[in-house]
Amino acid sequence: MTVDFSPKLHPFEERPNKTLLVLAVPVLFSMIAEPLTGLVDTAFVAKIGAEPLASLGIGTMVFSSIFWVFGFLGIGTQTEVSHALGKGDLKRASSLCWLAVAISVVLGIVLAVCVLPLLGYISSIMGAEGDVHSLAVEYMKYRLLGAPAILVTLSCFGSLRGYQDMRTPLYVAVGMNLINVLLDWGLVFGHGPFPELGVAGAALASSLSQWIGAFWVVYVVKRKYGFDTGFSLSDAKRLFSIGGDMFVRTGGVCFFLLLCTRFATKAGAESGAAHQAIRQFFVFLALFLDAFAISGQSLVGYFIGSANKLMARKVAVLVCQWSFGTGVLLSIAMYFGQEPVSWLLVPQEAAAVFAPAWLAVTFLQPINALSFATDGIHLGTGDFHYLRNAMLIAVGVSSAMLIAVDYYKPEHMLLWIWIIAGVWTSLRALLGMIRIWPGIGQGPLSIS
């Protein structure tokens, strides 16, 4: 859906539920395209053994963390573009898109050059040893080739969603991930003209498909919304200010999730393989839930930009309601889908470790949905400082619990890790909700 920004009522004001759903459905399918590809990667690599699968878990966790740290390029651009559109400043909205692309190219190159010499050290920090260590390093080396492309795609997707153009990211995401699956099939197993590269083939497939997607989405942004390089220094400072808050916040998320992966890997190859399968599915569900959050971010941002706080609060109510209901449905689906997921993603020797931890994640989903919903609402208002501080509280409490569990080493270690992950997401949901209702502090949505 691309919204007409002529001076009249926004579609949400006339048909709120329909408008939210029309925005959220394309976001849903674009968001699940990447984790679905991750699930295909996991399924392919699972067929060649527990060690390659554990190394894939380390590599994907590390790179997800690195790229999440730079998520401000998409998140900040989406918020700033939506605010500009709410104010009717189309020229600034266009210039913000290209500012984000320029920053992405520079940061992507710097990232690849700086991280390459550290891959062995990173693999060791993650608890990998022997074959798992060497395979993880090989995987990460090939993934670095796509670093600039991933950041450019992130920034362009943020720009498009700020315009409330949710369909273009869907088309690009589905297209490049279909290419990734095809390349996976060839490069992992050596089918057709491709060499057999194993887990490294999965990494190379990801990098090649990301470059195709980056060129595609840059072309679309230029064609649909123009090419305006008249961005100002103040705009750059604003994006980097957002980046500072989001860097700390996302760094906290990454630290906690990396700590989970490290302790799961230390518990053995079976635990590491089961954790990779659950984590991959958890990411899939998180992005699924993020559909309403991302749509809400753009709508809240638009109404904040147009100084319509009451309508922004109405968006917040609907986003939370739809998200919670979706979380309940996901819990039901996960409960009945345990055995098929175990058969598809988990090596036989890790199945016993997988089952109890899977149930813990199953009953977490409604609260998880609210944590993502409130994140999207506060991103739309530009309340980045609060989001940073709330995440630090949640990460601090949950990480302390993880360290204590690792020290005492109870039975069913992987189950305990995911119970603590439930505490983490519950704290996020609670802190997000009370910022809106009753509105603690000086929240942008508070009404005196």
N, C-alpha and C positions, 0 to 999 in steps of 0.2 A: 504493500500500500504506500503510495506517495501522496502526501497531503497537499491540497491546494492552500497556499498561504495568502490568498487574497483576503481583504478585510471583511470577514464575515464570521459567523459562528464556526468554531472548530467542530468537526464531526463528533468528537467526544461529548460535547455539550448537548447534542441532540440524541445521540445513540451511544451511551457510554459503554455498555457491555459489548455491543457489536463492534465498536471501534477498537476496544482493547483486544478482542479476539482476532479481528482482521489483522491487527499489527502482530499479535503474538504467534499466530500459526506459522507464518513464514519464518519468524525468528526461531521457533521451535525446530523446524526441519533443518534450518541452516546450522543451528547449534549442535544438533545431534549428529550431523554429517561427520564431523571430525572424530568424536568418540566412537561412532560406529566403525570408522576406519581403524581406530585404535583397537577395537574389539576384534576386527579382522586380523590386524597385526598379531594380536595375542593368540588368536586361534591358529594362525599359520605357524607361529614360532613354537606354540605348545606342542606341535607335532614333531618337533626335532629335539625335545627334551626339557628337563627341569632347569638345567644350567642356562641354556639360551633364554628361557622364559624369565628366570630370575634376573639375568643381565638386561633384558628388555625392560623389566620393571624398574631397575635402577636408572637406565638411560632415559626412559620416558618421564620418570619422576623428576630427575634433574632438569631436563629441558622444559618440562611443563613449569617447573618452579622459576627457571630463568626467564621464560617468556611471560609468565604471569607478573613478574616484577616490572616488565615493560608494558603491562596492560594499560597503564595510564595513557598511552598513546591513543588507544581506542576509547577508553572510558572518558578521559578528559575532553577529547575532541567531540564525542557525542554530546556531553553536557554543554560545552561551550557553543557548539553549533545550534543545539536546541534553544538555548537562551537567546542567541542572536536572532533566530527565526521568530521567537516569541516577541522580540522587539521590532521585527520587520526589517532587520539589517541584513539583507541578502548578500551584499558585497563582503561583509566581514565573515559571514558563514562560509563563503567560497574560499576566502583567503586562509581561513583556519584549516581547511582540508589540506591545502598544499604545504602549509607550515608543518603539519603533522607528518606528511610524506617525507619532506626534507630531513626532519629530525630522525625519522625512522631509518633512512638510508645510512646516515652517519653512525647512529648508534648500532645498527646491525653489523657494519664492518668492524667497528671497534670491538664489539662483543666477540665476534669470531676470532679476531687476532689475539685478544687477551685470554680467552678461555682455552684455546687449543693446547698451550703448554701445561695446563693444569688438569687435564683429563684423568691421568693416572692417579693423581692425588685425590681428586673428587671421587673416583671409584673406590679408593681405599677408605675414605671417610664414610662412605655408604655401607661399609662392612663387607665389601666383596673381596673374595679370595680366589686364587687359582684360576680355573677356566671362567668363572663368573666375572672376575676382574678383567681379564683380557678381552672378553666378549663385550663387556660394558664400555670399555675404552674405544673399541672399534666402532660400536654403534654410535657413540657420541661424536666421534670424529666426522662421520658422514652426515650426521644431523646438523653440524655447524655450517655446512655448505649452504644451508637454506636460511640462515639467521636473518640476513637483511630482508629477504622476501617475506618471512613471517611477520616482521615488524611493519613493513609497508602494508601488508594485507590487514593487520590489526587496525592501523590508523585509518585506512580507507573504509573498512567496515564500520568503525565508529562514526566517521563522517556521514556515511549513508544513513545510518540509524538515527543520527541527529536530525537529518532531513525527514525522518519517519518513512524512509524508503527501505522497507524491510525485505522486499522481494529480490533486489539485486544481490545482496549478500547470500541469499538462499541459492540462487542460480550458480554463483561463483563457487560457493562452498561445496555444493553437490558435484559440480563438474570436476573440480580439482581432486576431490576425494574418490570419485570413480576412477580417475586416472591413477591415483595412489594405489587403489586395490588391484588394478590391472598390473601395475609395475611390481607390487608385492608378489603376486602370483608368479611373475617371471623371475624376479631377482632373488627371492628367498629360496626357491626350489630349483632354479635354473631351467625353466621351461622355455621353449622356443629359442629365439636368438640370444637370450640373456644368460649370463654366467650364474652359477649357483653360489650365492654370497651369504646365505643363512641370515643371521640376525642383522648383519651389515647391510644386506639387501633391503630389509625393511626400512632402515634409516635412509638409504639412498633414494628409495622410492618416495619417501616423505619429502625430501629436499627438492627433488625434481618437480613434483606436483605443486609444491609451494611456489616455486618460481613461475610456473605457468599461471597459477592463480593470481600472483602479484601483478604481472603484466596485464592480465585480464581486467582486474578491478580498477587499476589506475586509468586504463582506457575508458572504462565506463564512467568514472567520476568526472573525467575531463569532458566527455561528450554530453553528460546530462546536466552538470552543474557548473561548467565553465572552468577556466584556468586563470586564477587570480593570484599572483604572487605578491600582492601588496600588503602582506601581513606586517604587523608592527612589532617592535621590540617588546611592548607591553603584553602582546598576545603570547609571545614566546616565554616571557617571564611567568605569565599565568599558567601556561601548560607545565612548565618546570616546577612551579609551586605545587600544582596538583600532583605532579610526578613525585615530589618529595614526600607528600603525605601518603600517596599510594605505594611508593617504594617501601616505606616503613610498614604499612599495612600488609602489603602483599608479601614482603619479606617475612613478616610474622606468620602468615599462612604457610609459606613455603618451609619455614623452619619447623613448624609443627608437623606438617605432612612428611617432610624428610626424616624427622625424628621417628615417626611411625614406621616408615620404610626401613630405616636403619635397625630398629629393634626387631622388626619382623624378619629381616635378613639374618640378623645375629642368631635368631632362634632356630635357623636351619634352612636348607634349600626348600623343603616342603612348605614351611611357613612363608618363606619369601615368595614362592610361586603362588600360593593361595592368596597372599596379600596383594600381589600384582593383579590377579583376576578380580578381587573385590574392589581394589582401588580403581581399576579401569572402569568397572561398572559404576562405582560411586561418582566418578567424574562424568560419566555418561548421564546419570540421573541429575547431577548438579546442573549440568548445562541444559538438560531438559527443563528443569524447574526455572532456570534463568530466563526462559522465554517471556514470562510475565514481568520479571524484574527489568529486563532490557526495554520492553515496551513501556513499562511504567516510568523508567528513567527518562525516555524521550518525551512522554506526555507531561510528566511533572516538570521537566526542564522548560518545556514550551510555556506552560501556565505560570511558572515562576518568572520567566522572561517577560510575559505580558502582565505581570503583577496581579494575577488572579489566584490568590492563595486558597480560597474556598474550593475552587475547581481542582487545584492540585491535591488538596486533602481528599476530595472525592476519588481521585485516581488512586490514592494510597489505600483507601478502604477496599476498592474493587480488586486491586492487585493482591492484597493480603487474602481476601476471600477466595479468589480463583486459585491462588498458589496453595493454600491450605487444602482445599478440596482435591487438587491434583496430587498433593503429597499422600493423602489417604488412599487414593486409587493406586498410586505406585506401590504403597505398602502391600496392598492386597495382591497386586500382580507379582511382586517379588516373593511373597509367601508361597504362592503356587508355582512359581517358576524356578525354585531352587535347584531341582534335579536337572532340568535341561541346561541351565547355566553351568552347573558343575561338570556335566558331561562335555560341554563345548569348550570351556575355558581352563579347566583345572586338570593337571596330570593326575593319574589314578592314585599315585602315592601321596598326593596332597589333599585328597578329598575329605578325609576325616578331620583335618585341621580347618578346612574351609567351612564346613556346615554350621558350627555354632556362631562363628564370626558373621556369617551371612545373615543369620537371624537378627543379630544385633543391629545391623545396618537396615534391615527390613523395617523394623518398628521405629526407626529414627526419621523416616521420610517426611511426615507432616511438619515436624519442628524444623527440619532441614529446609523445607519449602518456605517457611516464614523467615528464616535467616536470609535467604536469597531475596525474597520479596522486599524486606526492609532495606537491604543493601541497595537495591535498585532505586527505591524511593529516595534514599538519602544521597545517592549519586546524582539523581536528577536535580535535587535542590542545591547541589554543590557543597554539601556538608562534609567535606573531606576530612577535616580535623577530627570531628566526632567519630567517624568511621575508623580512622587510624587508632584513636585512643580505645575505642570499644574492642577492636581486634587485639590490641596489646594486652588488655585485661584477660580476654578469653584464652589467648595463647599462653600467657604467663601461668594461669591456673592449670590449664590442661597439660602443659609441658612438665610442670612440677609433678603432676600425677603420673605421667608417663615414666619419668626418671625414677620415681618411687617404685613403680611396678617392675621396671627393669632391674632395679636393685634387689627386690625380693624374689623375682623370677617365679611367679605362681604358675600353677598348672593352667593350661589353655591360654598361653601368652597372647596369641593373636586375638582371641575373644576380648581380653582385657584392653588391648590396644584400640579396638573398635568401640568398646564401651566408653572409653575416654574421649574418642572422637565424637561420640554423642554428647558428652558434657561440653565439649568445645563449641559445637554448633548450637546447642541449647543456650549457652551464654550469649552467643551472637544474636540469636533471635530475641532474647529478652531485652538486651540493650538496644536493639533496633526498634522494638515496639514502644518502649517507654519514652523514646525520643519524640515520638509522634503523639502517643496517648499515655499519660496526660501531657507530655511535651516538656521533659526536663531540660533545664538549661535554656539557652537562647536558640532553640531549634528554628530553622527557617519555616517550618510548618506550624509552629506554636501560635495559638490565638489567645490573646489576653482577654 
